[in-house]
Amino acid sequence: MKKLLIPCLLLCSSSLLSAIELKSPNGELVINVEVEDSQLLYSVTHSKGELLLNSRMGVIVADRDLGSGVRLGKESTYTVNESYPWRGNKSLVENHCNGKLVEAKSQERDWVLELRAYNEGIAFRYLLNLDKPTRIKGDSPTWQLPNNTTAWYQTNTRNYEGIYTNHRIDQIPLTMKARGDKIVDATLGGPITLVYPNGMYGALTEANVMGYSGMTFKPTQTYTLESVFEDNRGGWMMNGAVKTPWRLLMVAEDLNELVNNDLVHNVCPAPDPELFPKGIETDWIKPGRSLWQWWAYDDPGTHWSTQKKFVDQAVALNCQYYLVDEGWEHSRQEWFEPGESPWVKMKELCDYAAERNIGIWAWRSYYASEDRQFNGLDTEAKREEFFKKCAEVGIKGVKLDFINRESQDLLNFYEDCLRIGAKYKIMVNFHGANKPAGEARTWPNEMTREAIYGLEQAKWRAIPFSHYTTLPFTRMLAGHGDFTPTTFQEKYQRGTSSALQLASAVLYTSPILCWADKPEEYLQSSALDYIKSVPAVWDETRVLKGSTIGGIAAFARRAGDTWYVVVLNGTDAESDYVLDLSFLSEGRWVGSLVEDDMSDKVKMKHSKKMLQSSDTINVTMHSGGGCLLRLQAK
């Protein structure tokens, strides 16, 4: 394994450091590191005030915390200044930071602390060489926040499908209910969105986690959060060159800066040009809209007799893909006769779809189950065989499900699937998954992932209205989310309006946008034109005035020269909102507005008018309502 270049620490007194400072390019954000009583500590300040007070740093190697008994040596500085194409809130990302490498020695082990200061946050990690297999028990950082800081967080750290709530940091409950109403210690999944008493925003999460183990946060009923590695509590073995994941504090002065924060993917490596010759724009990696049948039809939706009809309906809805979900490898769905293989029918379907310019995605479970006829992907041999067969029959992408942990072995599984997928030119959508951590920067064939309490839940229960308007400022900070939006069936809308359901497809970024509902619901809808044309990727995003976490979410997104403006009302009361169009460039715009019919949540009102940047539009929304305005240059 390739060695890290960690120079020997010079222990003469002239080389020892007691404090380190690193400033962001604009000079407003500073990370300070110091040794106090032989303990490595860090703090973060902004020109507007303190963001993190003295907090611990360290990593536990062979039962010894390298943050204790530490001596700091030489430091070297570097800068990153680049831009790269992206699929998210924007199509081009600026990556600009100041970095520092600091030699350290503790517990008789040499290592390096790496720091980065961006205008939009700070990041740090540890670099070390292990000359033999050694047990790592995770990092030991803490985050001591200023008094009266509040947090938006969720406690599902299994598959990150949790409802967000908010508390002052010192009032976050220490325990929670688990399955079967069992009381367990509470752990919080990143990102945790912070609201500072000075009005600034922040978010805590991690990035570039593959090969390590996923970190969660532990409340203490003080203003300090601690780190936990709950899926590998006993540690895990590593060898050779080790780069721990980046620990991140995202920073923003307002919600627009928060939503447009690129820190999670900026710290991750660029794609391998041998695997991805054009990076994220490599030819076989293509975003798009997808029809999907599991949510609306359950089991019968995967029956062989319906598959070509779904392809035809995908054509009618101007989709680029059709996703064949769970069941196609099960005998009950009649894709094959006893003793035969479902791959024959899958190739027939792929050929049929290709003739109609539709790409096929296919589902597969991580775990194997003989009873459920899940073949699984739990071995390297199964993964290689599955991706190879997908390529042979013409499948364009795969949806991999039921991973449900972020232990080291399963993070290795993610990376293995993306590597093999790149080999066979297959795109990937992870479900039953942990939060994104910048993987799509390094592996652009990861098109989306779940790790979100999405519309799937509306099959069984109501989703709180506030959840729709919390997600853009919490979970979505980590990266793409396969929310599977938009139902027009009243029983599944669960009290939300049709206009909100339509607008949600714009609010949650997912380069593979999977429609949830029956094709007939869309084809018969007055909003069919929007279903057929809403973009799956965006060039620019702006959070509009009046937006609040869990209250009103007002966003303007641009694709080419067309703007989509959405407003969702996450409150329990009707709400008026004034759409200010001053973000538009000069000239006249054709505005197509879809808004709530205030007499019936299921109905939508449509109107068109000529508009310009000096105009405003007054809209009234139901509780759990919304609107969508499309603006096209005249």
Sequence and secondary structure as in RCSB ss.txt:
>XXXX:A:sequence
MKKLLIPCLLLCSSSLLSAIELKSPNGELVINVEVEDSQLLYSVTHSKGELLLNSRMGVIVADRDLGSGVRLGKE
STYTVNESYPWRGNKSLVENHCNGKLVEAKSQERDWVLELRAYNEGIAFRYLLNLDKPTRIKGDSPTWQLPNNTT
AWYQTNTRNYEGIYTNHRIDQIPLTMKARGDKIVDATLGGPITLVYPNGMYGALTEANVMGYSGMTFKPTQTYTL
ESVFEDNRGGWMMNGAVKTPWRLLMVAEDLNELVNNDLVHNVCPAPDPELFPKGIETDWIKPGRSLWQWWAYDDP
GTHWSTQKKFVDQAVALNCQYYLVDEGWEHSRQEWFEPGESPWVKMKELCDYAAERNIGIWAWRSYYASEDRQFN
GLDTEAKREEFFKKCAEVGIKGVKLDFINRESQDLLNFYEDCLRIGAKYKIMVNFHGANKPAGEARTWPNEMTRE
AIYGLEQAKWRAIPFSHYTTLPFTRMLAGHGDFTPTTFQEKYQRGTSSALQLASAVLYTSPILCWADKPEEYLQS
SALDYIKSVPAVWDETRVLKGSTIGGIAAFARRAGDTWYVVVLNGTDAESDYVLDLSFLSEGRWVGSLVEDDMSD
KVKMKHSKKMLQSSDTINVTMHSGGGCLLRLQAK
>XXXX:A:secstr
           SGGG BSEEEEE TTSSEEEEEEEETTEEEEEEEETTEEEEEEEE  EEETTEETTBS EEEEE
EEEEEEEEEE SSS SEEEEEEEEEEEEEEETTEEEEEEEEEETTEEEEEEEEEEEEEEEEEEE  EEE  TT E
EEEE   SS     EEEEGGGS SEEE GGG EEE  BEEEEEEE TTS EEEEEEE  TTS   EEE  SSSEE
EEE GGGTT EEEEEEEE  EEEEEEESSHHHHHT  HHHHTS    TTT TTGGG TT   EEEEE HHHHSGG
GG GGGHHHHHHHHHHTT SEEEE TTTTSGGG SS TT  THHHHHHHHHHHHTTT EEEEEEESS BTTTTB 
   SHHHHHHHHHHHHHHT  EEEEE      HHHHHHHHHHHHHHHHHT EEEE S     SHHHH TTEEEE 
 S  GGGGGTS   HHHHHHGGGTGGGGS          HHHHTT  HHHHHHHHHHS  SEEE  S HHHHHTS
TTHHHHHH  SS SEEEE TT  TTSEEEEEEEETTEEEEEEEE SSS EEEEEE TTS SS EEEEEEEEETTE
EEEEEEEEEEE TT EEEEEE TT EEEEEEEE 
